[in-house]
Amino acid sequence: MKRNRTKNIKSLFGIGAIAGLAGGLAEVAWISSLAAGGGTPVVEVARGITAAITPSLAATSTGILLGLIIHLSLAMALGVVMLMLWRGLLREHVSSWWGASLALATLTTVWAVNFHVILPVLSPGFLGLVPTGLGLASKLLFALAFLAALHVGRRHEKEVNLSPVYLEGDQDVHQ
């Protein structure tokens, strides 16, 4: 039973990471589309992400790639945390209306904390690159891509029991 539990936890992390990656890529596409329209410069946004974490590397030749890697890594981690939150709060109802509402509320909160608490301290210049409203739209697009990835991933989830009861070891995988 312990082997099945470990497999299910790994699946939970994998599904969350993939859904988070989808959300992160949706944000990259959004910022890229703004840049194509003459708005936010993609290169400067990537360097701004790097500057928030490792300021000394932002201006280097790897600063752009590092910004993208940091962004997508954080998106994947956020996807895992969100899926774990869902499992704890909503049990089996991940694809329900409540799940979508929780995703939108969670990502709105992430945006608010980023734009009003973290970025003003870590990287105030970043706020000039991505206006507040466009940053919120980016997080809401993350939510939509995250939900779409979970919807597609439900086929795999049916093969693996990710319920909190099972993860705690109180349920057999074949029930």
Phi and psi in degrees as a GROMACS rama.xvg file:
@    title "Ramachandran Plot"
@    xaxis  label "Phi"
@    yaxis  label "Psi"
@TYPE xy
-62.52  -36.6334  LYS-2
-62.9578  -44.1158  ARG-3
-64.3215  -38.4554  ASN-4
-62.9453  -44.0452  ARG-5
-62.5126  -42.6584  THR-6
-60.3016  -41.5293  LYS-7
-68.4863  -37.9929  ASN-8
-66.4988  -41.9129  ILE-9
-61.201  -40.0009  LYS-10
-65.0018  -40.5452  SER-11
-58.9518  -46.8146  LEU-12
-64.7799  -42.2637  PHE-13
-63.6307  -45.5438  GLY-14
-64.1392  -43.4846  ILE-15
-62.4829  -41.7771  GLY-16
-65.9207  -41.529  ALA-17
-65.8545  -42.7786  ILE-18
-64.7188  -39.1379  ALA-19
-65.3127  -39.4445  GLY-20
-61.8346  -41.8082  LEU-21
-59.942  -42.63  ALA-22
-63.7997  -43.4053  GLY-23
-63.6677  -39.9858  GLY-24
-67.5309  -34.0086  LEU-25
-62.9763  -38.6906  ALA-26
-66.5725  -40.4622  GLU-27
-61.7406  -43.5734  VAL-28
-62.5119  -40.853  ALA-29
-62.0463  -49.9488  TRP-30
-64.2903  -37.5303  ILE-31
-64.2486  -39.4887  SER-32
-67.2497  -35.2621  SER-33
-65.3749  -39.4309  LEU-34
-65.577  -39.9037  ALA-35
-63.5031  -28.7506  ALA-36
-85.9736  7.59722  GLY-37
90.4447  11.2916  GLY-38
-94.424  -124.036  GLY-39
-57.914  124.102  THR-40
-76.1027  118.42  PRO-41
-57.7083  -44.5686  VAL-42
-59.6807  -42.8431  VAL-43
-70.2036  -33.0243  GLU-44
-65.1682  -45.1783  VAL-45
-61.4997  -43.3693  ALA-46
-65.8988  -34.396  ARG-47
-64.7264  -37.307  GLY-48
-64.9534  -44.6431  ILE-49
-62.191  -42.7911  THR-50
-62.2112  -32.0576  ALA-51
-68.0589  -28.2139  ALA-52
-101.83  -50.1915  ILE-53
-134.807  83.5395  THR-54
-54.3592  -34.6079  PRO-55
-66.9705  -21.0814  SER-56
-95.6477  -9.25793  LEU-57
-60.2578  -39.2239  ALA-58
-88.9185  -1.92359  ALA-59
-78.7568  173.325  THR-60
-66.6464  -22.5609  SER-61
-93.3489  -2.29197  THR-62
-58.4227  -36.3482  GLY-63
-70.8749  -50.2803  ILE-64
-62.5529  -41.1044  LEU-65
-62.4247  -39.5342  LEU-66
-60.8189  -42.1494  GLY-67
-65.9838  -42.8594  LEU-68
-63.8773  -43.8582  ILE-69
-61.1593  -47.4928  ILE-70
-58.7234  -48.8978  HIS-71
-69.8802  -33.7544  LEU-72
-65.5454  -43.9993  SER-73
-64.9627  -37.0415  LEU-74
-63.7857  -41.9865  ALA-75
-65.6146  -42.4444  MET-76
-63.0116  -41.1129  ALA-77
-62.9428  -39.0666  LEU-78
-60.2995  -42.7425  GLY-79
-64.6651  -46.3132  VAL-80
-62.5901  -42.5453  VAL-81
-62.7844  -43.0579  MET-82
-65.9261  -38.6661  LEU-83
-64.8352  -39.9774  MET-84
-60.9969  -44.9266  LEU-85
-59.4119  -45.358  TRP-86
-62.2579  -35.9667  ARG-87
-74.2818  -36.7425  GLY-88
-93.1609  -37.5887  LEU-89
-109.783  -3.94617  LEU-90
55.835  -114.72  ARG-91
-88.5451  2.00856  GLU-92
-100.762  40.1422  HIS-93
-61.1879  -36.3362  VAL-94
-91.4803  6.62655  SER-95
-77.7875  174.88  SER-96
-58.5238  -36.8365  TRP-97
-63.9801  -37.6981  TRP-98
-63.2225  -43.6918  GLY-99
-64.4482  -41.4199  ALA-100
-63.4399  -41.8404  SER-101
-64.4787  -39.9181  LEU-102
-61.8913  -46.4187  ALA-103
-65.0415  -42.3882  LEU-104
-66.0102  -42.8487  ALA-105
-62.5827  -45.7753  THR-106
-73.9024  -28.4569  LEU-107
-65.8793  -39.4363  THR-108
-65.5876  -43.2582  THR-109
-58.5773  -45.2141  VAL-110
-60.019  -47.2159  TRP-111
-61.027  -44.3507  ALA-112
-65.761  -43.5888  VAL-113
-60.381  -51.7162  ASN-114
-81.2153  -20.8991  PHE-115
-113.913  -11.2885  HIS-116
-124.285  -58.3035  VAL-117
-75.6598  -54.6155  ILE-118
-63.8123  -38.2289  LEU-119
-58.6661  -26.7286  PRO-120
-88.8134  -51.1592  VAL-121
-76.7903  -39.5735  LEU-122
-153.075  73.1196  SER-123
-58.5836  -29.4485  PRO-124
-65.5251  -26.371  GLY-125
-63.7644  -32.6651  PHE-126
-63.2136  -26.5502  LEU-127
-78.1237  -20.5937  GLY-128
-80.2584  -40.5417  LEU-129
-122.275  101.875  VAL-130
-56.4394  150.977  PRO-131
-50.9726  -49.14  THR-132
-63.9473  -37.5607  GLY-133
-70.6344  -31.6955  LEU-134
-66.1211  -40.4125  GLY-135
-64.7753  -43.8984  LEU-136
-59.7734  -37.7227  ALA-137
-61.2499  -45.2055  SER-138
-66.9243  -36.2225  LYS-139
-68.7586  -34.606  LEU-140
-67.0204  -35.2105  LEU-141
-57.2881  -46.7708  PHE-142
-59.1933  -44.8791  ALA-143
-63.7501  -43.4483  LEU-144
-67.8923  -38.4846  ALA-145
-60.1154  -47.7497  PHE-146
-64.7829  -40.4069  LEU-147
-63.4424  -42.243  ALA-148
-64.8151  -38.7929  ALA-149
-64.985  -39.3266  LEU-150
-61.3049  -46.2583  HIS-151
-65.1997  -38.8831  VAL-152
-73.3398  -8.85505  GLY-153
-62.1816  -27.3785  ARG-154
-61.195  -42.94  ARG-155
-69.7248  -39.2671  HIS-156
-61.0301  -30.4755  GLU-157
-65.0404  -24.1095  LYS-158
-81.7385  -16.4882  GLU-159
-128.782  130.773  VAL-160
-85.0357  108.298  ASN-161
-104.469  14.8028  LEU-162
-65.3002  147.66  SER-163
-59.5816  -33.5165  PRO-164
-62.1602  -45.0572  VAL-165
-68.4367  -41.0243  TYR-166
-61.6047  -26.9408  LEU-167
-82.5209  -6.54427  GLU-168
91.1617  16.5718  GLY-169
-100.232  7.43511  ASP-170
-143.002  143.87  GLN-171
-83.5889  144.261  ASP-172
-62.7249  -24.9945  VAL-173
-92.9278  3.86776  HIS-174
